[in-house]
Amino acid sequence: MKLLLDENLSPRLVRRIEDLFPDSLHVRSEGLKQTPDKMVWEYAKSNGFSIVTADSDFYELAIALGSPPKVIWLRGCDYPTAVAEELIRGQAIRIAEFLEDRERAVLILRPQRSATS
């Protein structure tokens, strides 16, 4: 289960989730920084990655083109890396099941809102 983290997520997130998704990489480490989304899409598809992103661009590509690659959209991700890590860790089983599901192309995740929010 290889995840390719989009440039809108911190490269530090890769290390923070490597125990769950050990073959994950960040677009920056693959020389894809500031690369058009369609090229990142093709890279992920050719190399067996699923894309983790914080914006809707890859969601729209997945709706238009289907998978592979699969897209995990951290919707509304204007939160710190620690919250993104917590979200991925808290949804790790759901993510793993999604990655094995041949029918679904997109998984949308959002952090839980606290009772005081």
Secondary structure, 3 states (H helix, E strand, C coil): CEEEECCCCCCHHHHHHCCCCCCCEEHHHHCCCCCCHHHHHHHHHHHCEEEEECCCHHHHHHHHHCCCCCEEEECCCCCCHHHHHHHHHHCHHHHHHHHHCCCCCEEEECCCCCCCC
